[in-house]
Amino acid sequence: MMAVADRFWAKVRQGQPEACWEWQAATNAHGYGWFAVKTGHSTASHRVSAWLSNLMPSLDFEGHVLHKCDNRKCCNPAHLFLGSNKDNVADRVAKGRSGAARQTGELNGMAKLTDKEVGQIRGLYFSSRFSQSQLATQYGVRQPHISKVVNMVRRGGVS
């Protein structure tokens, strides 16, 4: 049977020492390479790379393996470093991948209403001339969305 290292590196496209060495096989739901070390034990490919390259002592190491390159499929040991959860969060924030950096309100690409429309909806609803269902039809959204807007559950900072 093929050794773990041989099976692993056969699935990595290795290139120049400074380049990302991308994982070529299965990935998990978050886009990280995923490798079956043995039956019943799978883990992220960059962690296996760190272990095979002696960056971390064992696959059971509880710390994080972070990417200098920010490429989830990269397995180049030169691009990996160990850190704590705090280090991982700080790295994520520094690279602009933190949830805190997400766009909110009408700047969010998933927003269904502009800030102006939210203000109009609240004004019309509280004038008692329109029901939530009527406003939903008028603005092309569902009634529960209107309910959250008028009750300040969504877009509370908009007036």
CYANA upper distance limits for C-alpha pairs under 8 A (distance plus 0.5 A):
  2 MET  CA      6 ASP  CA      6.82
  2 MET  CA      7 ARG  CA      6.76
  3 ALA  CA      7 ARG  CA      6.75
  4 VAL  CA      8 PHE  CA      6.46
  4 VAL  CA     37 VAL  CA      7.07
  5 ALA  CA      9 TRP  CA      6.53
  5 ALA  CA     52 LEU  CA      7.41
  6 ASP  CA     10 ALA  CA      6.57
  7 ARG  CA     11 LYS  CA      7.45
  8 PHE  CA     12 VAL  CA      7.57
  8 PHE  CA     35 PHE  CA      7.95
  8 PHE  CA     48 VAL  CA      8.49
 11 LYS  CA     23 TRP  CA      6.56
 11 LYS  CA     24 GLN  CA      5.81
 11 LYS  CA     25 ALA  CA      6.50
 12 VAL  CA     21 TRP  CA      6.75
 12 VAL  CA     22 GLU  CA      6.14
 12 VAL  CA     23 TRP  CA      5.10
 12 VAL  CA     24 GLN  CA      6.15
 12 VAL  CA     75 CYS  CA      7.68
 13 ARG  CA     21 TRP  CA      5.86
 13 ARG  CA     22 GLU  CA      5.86
 13 ARG  CA     23 TRP  CA      6.95
 13 ARG  CA     24 GLN  CA      7.18
 14 GLN  CA     20 CYS  CA      8.18
 14 GLN  CA     21 TRP  CA      5.17
 14 GLN  CA     22 GLU  CA      7.56
 14 GLN  CA     76 ASN  CA      8.22
 15 GLY  CA     19 ALA  CA      6.61
 15 GLY  CA     20 CYS  CA      7.79
 15 GLY  CA     21 TRP  CA      6.59
 17 PRO  CA     76 ASN  CA      8.34
 17 PRO  CA     78 ALA  CA      8.11
 18 GLU  CA     78 ALA  CA      8.00
 19 ALA  CA     76 ASN  CA      8.15
 20 CYS  CA     69 CYS  CA      8.09
 20 CYS  CA     71 ASN  CA      8.14
 20 CYS  CA     74 CYS  CA      5.83
 20 CYS  CA     75 CYS  CA      7.57
 20 CYS  CA     76 ASN  CA      6.35
 20 CYS  CA     79 HIS  CA      7.97
 21 TRP  CA     73 LYS  CA      8.27
 21 TRP  CA     74 CYS  CA      5.63
 21 TRP  CA     75 CYS  CA      5.81
 21 TRP  CA     76 ASN  CA      5.51
 22 GLU  CA     73 LYS  CA      5.59
 22 GLU  CA     74 CYS  CA      5.03
 22 GLU  CA     75 CYS  CA      6.52
 22 GLU  CA     76 ASN  CA      8.25
 23 TRP  CA     33 GLY  CA      6.27
 23 TRP  CA     45 SER  CA      7.73
 23 TRP  CA     73 LYS  CA      5.61
 23 TRP  CA     74 CYS  CA      6.73
 23 TRP  CA     75 CYS  CA      7.02
 24 GLN  CA     33 GLY  CA      8.31
 25 ALA  CA     33 GLY  CA      7.40
 25 ALA  CA     34 TRP  CA      7.98
 26 ALA  CA     33 GLY  CA      6.44
 26 ALA  CA     34 TRP  CA      5.99
 26 ALA  CA     35 PHE  CA      7.72
 27 THR  CA     31 GLY  CA      5.96
 27 THR  CA     32 TYR  CA      5.73
 27 THR  CA     33 GLY  CA      4.75
 27 THR  CA     34 TRP  CA      5.41
 28 ASN  CA     32 TYR  CA      6.07
 28 ASN  CA     33 GLY  CA      6.92
 28 ASN  CA     34 TRP  CA      6.44
 31 GLY  CA     72 ARG  CA      6.80
 31 GLY  CA     73 LYS  CA      7.64
 32 TYR  CA     44 ALA  CA      6.76
 32 TYR  CA     45 SER  CA      7.63
 32 TYR  CA     46 HIS  CA      8.44
 32 TYR  CA     72 ARG  CA      5.47
 32 TYR  CA     73 LYS  CA      5.94
 33 GLY  CA     44 ALA  CA      6.03
 33 GLY  CA     45 SER  CA      5.32
 33 GLY  CA     46 HIS  CA      7.63
 33 GLY  CA     72 ARG  CA      7.71
 33 GLY  CA     73 LYS  CA      5.91
 34 TRP  CA     42 SER  CA      7.24
 34 TRP  CA     43 THR  CA      6.16
 34 TRP  CA     44 ALA  CA      5.12
 34 TRP  CA     45 SER  CA      5.67
 35 PHE  CA     42 SER  CA      5.84
 35 PHE  CA     43 THR  CA      6.07
 35 PHE  CA     44 ALA  CA      6.68
 35 PHE  CA     45 SER  CA      6.07
 35 PHE  CA     48 VAL  CA      8.34
 36 ALA  CA     40 GLY  CA      8.03
 36 ALA  CA     41 HIS  CA      6.35
 36 ALA  CA     42 SER  CA      4.57
 36 ALA  CA     43 THR  CA      7.12
 37 VAL  CA     41 HIS  CA      6.25
 37 VAL  CA     42 SER  CA      6.03
 37 VAL  CA     43 THR  CA      7.75
 38 LYS  CA     42 SER  CA      7.55
 43 THR  CA     47 ARG  CA      7.61
 43 THR  CA     48 VAL  CA      7.81
 44 ALA  CA     48 VAL  CA      7.20
 45 SER  CA     49 SER  CA      6.73
 45 SER  CA     73 LYS  CA      8.17
 45 SER  CA     75 CYS  CA      7.15
 46 HIS  CA     50 ALA  CA      6.68
 46 HIS  CA     65 VAL  CA      7.68
 46 HIS  CA     73 LYS  CA      7.92
 46 HIS  CA     74 CYS  CA      7.18
 46 HIS  CA     75 CYS  CA      5.37
 46 HIS  CA     76 ASN  CA      8.41
 46 HIS  CA     80 LEU  CA      8.15
 47 ARG  CA     51 TRP  CA      6.68
 47 ARG  CA     59 LEU  CA      7.71
 47 ARG  CA     65 VAL  CA      6.63
 48 VAL  CA     52 LEU  CA      6.52
 48 VAL  CA     59 LEU  CA      7.52
 49 SER  CA     53 SER  CA      6.50
 49 SER  CA     75 CYS  CA      6.21
 49 SER  CA     76 ASN  CA      7.76
 49 SER  CA     77 PRO  CA      6.77
 50 ALA  CA     54 ASN  CA      6.66
 50 ALA  CA     55 LEU  CA      5.40
 50 ALA  CA     56 MET  CA      6.31
 50 ALA  CA     65 VAL  CA      7.90
 50 ALA  CA     75 CYS  CA      8.48
 50 ALA  CA     77 PRO  CA      6.49
 50 ALA  CA     80 LEU  CA      7.50
 51 TRP  CA     55 LEU  CA      6.30
 51 TRP  CA     56 MET  CA      5.52
 51 TRP  CA     57 PRO  CA      6.92
 51 TRP  CA     58 SER  CA      6.48
 51 TRP  CA     59 LEU  CA      6.85
 53 SER  CA     77 PRO  CA      7.05
 55 LEU  CA     77 PRO  CA      8.34
 55 LEU  CA     81 PHE  CA      7.95
 55 LEU  CA     82 LEU  CA      8.01
 56 MET  CA     61 PHE  CA      7.30
 56 MET  CA     82 LEU  CA      7.97
 57 PRO  CA     61 PHE  CA      7.09
 63 GLY  CA     82 LEU  CA      7.30
 63 GLY  CA     83 GLY  CA      6.50
 63 GLY  CA     84 SER  CA      5.86
 63 GLY  CA     85 ASN  CA      7.58
 64 HIS  CA     82 LEU  CA      6.20
 64 HIS  CA     83 GLY  CA      5.69
 64 HIS  CA     84 SER  CA      6.23
 64 HIS  CA     85 ASN  CA      7.01
 64 HIS  CA     88 ASN  CA      7.45
 65 VAL  CA     80 LEU  CA      6.94
 65 VAL  CA     81 PHE  CA      6.18
 65 VAL  CA     82 LEU  CA      5.19
 65 VAL  CA     83 GLY  CA      6.84
 66 LEU  CA     80 LEU  CA      6.08
 66 LEU  CA     81 PHE  CA      5.81
 66 LEU  CA     82 LEU  CA      6.52
 66 LEU  CA     83 GLY  CA      7.33
 66 LEU  CA     88 ASN  CA      7.23
 67 HIS  CA     71 ASN  CA      7.21
 67 HIS  CA     72 ARG  CA      7.95
 67 HIS  CA     74 CYS  CA      8.22
 67 HIS  CA     79 HIS  CA      6.21
 67 HIS  CA     80 LEU  CA      5.30
 67 HIS  CA     81 PHE  CA      7.07
 68 LYS  CA     79 HIS  CA      5.61
 68 LYS  CA     80 LEU  CA      6.50
 68 LYS  CA     81 PHE  CA      7.79
 69 CYS  CA     74 CYS  CA      8.38
 69 CYS  CA     79 HIS  CA      6.58
 74 CYS  CA     79 HIS  CA      8.18
 75 CYS  CA     79 HIS  CA      8.06
 75 CYS  CA     80 LEU  CA      8.20
 76 ASN  CA     80 LEU  CA      7.41
 83 GLY  CA     87 ASP  CA      5.88
 83 GLY  CA     88 ASN  CA      6.98
 84 SER  CA     88 ASN  CA      6.75
 85 ASN  CA     89 VAL  CA      6.72
 86 LYS  CA     90 ALA  CA      6.66
 87 ASP  CA     91 ASP  CA      6.52
 88 ASN  CA     92 ARG  CA      6.67
 89 VAL  CA     93 VAL  CA      6.69
 89 VAL  CA     98 SER  CA      8.31
 90 ALA  CA     94 ALA  CA      6.54
 91 ASP  CA     95 LYS  CA      6.68
 92 ARG  CA     96 GLY  CA      6.81
 92 ARG  CA     97 ARG  CA      5.66
 92 ARG  CA     98 SER  CA      6.13
 93 VAL  CA     97 ARG  CA      6.26
 93 VAL  CA     98 SER  CA      5.32
 93 VAL  CA    101 ALA  CA      8.35
 96 GLY  CA    101 ALA  CA      6.95
 97 ARG  CA    101 ALA  CA      7.48
 98 SER  CA    102 ARG  CA      7.69
102 ARG  CA    108 ASN  CA      8.14
103 GLN  CA    107 LEU  CA      6.06
103 GLN  CA    108 ASN  CA      5.30
103 GLN  CA    109 GLY  CA      8.46
104 THR  CA    108 ASN  CA      5.47
105 GLY  CA    111 ALA  CA      7.08
105 GLY  CA    114 THR  CA      8.15
105 GLY  CA    115 ASP  CA      7.61
105 GLY  CA    155 ARG  CA      6.74
106 GLU  CA    111 ALA  CA      5.95
106 GLU  CA    112 LYS  CA      8.29
106 GLU  CA    113 LEU  CA      7.12
106 GLU  CA    114 THR  CA      5.59
106 GLU  CA    115 ASP  CA      6.56
107 LEU  CA    111 ALA  CA      7.81
112 LYS  CA    141 VAL  CA      7.94
113 LEU  CA    117 GLU  CA      6.40
113 LEU  CA    118 VAL  CA      6.94
113 LEU  CA    139 TYR  CA      8.47
114 THR  CA    118 VAL  CA      6.83
115 ASP  CA    119 GLY  CA      6.85
115 ASP  CA    158 VAL  CA      6.79
116 LYS  CA    120 GLN  CA      6.74
117 GLU  CA    121 ILE  CA      6.52
118 VAL  CA    122 ARG  CA      6.81
118 VAL  CA    149 VAL  CA      7.38
118 VAL  CA    155 ARG  CA      8.18
118 VAL  CA    158 VAL  CA      7.55
118 VAL  CA    159 SER  CA      8.08
119 GLY  CA    123 GLY  CA      6.72
119 GLY  CA    158 VAL  CA      7.17
119 GLY  CA    159 SER  CA      5.78
120 GLN  CA    124 LEU  CA      6.55
121 ILE  CA    125 TYR  CA      6.45
121 ILE  CA    135 LEU  CA      7.40
121 ILE  CA    146 ILE  CA      8.30
121 ILE  CA    149 VAL  CA      8.45
121 ILE  CA    150 VAL  CA      7.86
122 ARG  CA    126 PHE  CA      6.53
122 ARG  CA    149 VAL  CA      7.87
122 ARG  CA    150 VAL  CA      5.93
122 ARG  CA    159 SER  CA      8.47
123 GLY  CA    127 SER  CA      6.63
124 LEU  CA    128 SER  CA      7.49
124 LEU  CA    129 ARG  CA      7.11
124 LEU  CA    130 PHE  CA      6.75
125 TYR  CA    129 ARG  CA      7.11
125 TYR  CA    130 PHE  CA      5.90
125 TYR  CA    131 SER  CA      6.96
125 TYR  CA    132 GLN  CA      7.49
125 TYR  CA    135 LEU  CA      8.23
125 TYR  CA    150 VAL  CA      7.92
130 PHE  CA    134 GLN  CA      6.56
130 PHE  CA    135 LEU  CA      7.03
131 SER  CA    135 LEU  CA      6.81
132 GLN  CA    136 ALA  CA      6.56
132 GLN  CA    143 GLN  CA      6.27
132 GLN  CA    146 ILE  CA      6.46
132 GLN  CA    147 SER  CA      7.10
133 SER  CA    137 THR  CA      6.82
133 SER  CA    142 ARG  CA      8.05
133 SER  CA    143 GLN  CA      5.69
133 SER  CA    146 ILE  CA      8.45
134 GLN  CA    138 GLN  CA      6.68
135 LEU  CA    139 TYR  CA      6.52
135 LEU  CA    143 GLN  CA      8.20
135 LEU  CA    146 ILE  CA      7.65
136 ALA  CA    140 GLY  CA      6.27
136 ALA  CA    141 VAL  CA      5.40
136 ALA  CA    142 ARG  CA      5.68
136 ALA  CA    143 GLN  CA      5.65
136 ALA  CA    145 HIS  CA      8.19
136 ALA  CA    146 ILE  CA      6.62
137 THR  CA    141 VAL  CA      7.01
137 THR  CA    142 ARG  CA      7.79
141 VAL  CA    145 HIS  CA      7.07
141 VAL  CA    146 ILE  CA      7.91
142 ARG  CA    146 ILE  CA      7.28
143 GLN  CA    147 SER  CA      6.71
144 PRO  CA    148 LYS  CA      6.81
145 HIS  CA    149 VAL  CA      6.83
146 ILE  CA    150 VAL  CA      6.65
147 SER  CA    151 ASN  CA      6.49
148 LYS  CA    152 MET  CA      6.50
148 LYS  CA    153 VAL  CA      5.28
148 LYS  CA    154 ARG  CA      5.86
149 VAL  CA    153 VAL  CA      6.56
149 VAL  CA    154 ARG  CA      5.51
149 VAL  CA    155 ARG  CA      6.92
149 VAL  CA    156 GLY  CA      8.03
152 MET  CA    156 GLY  CA      5.05
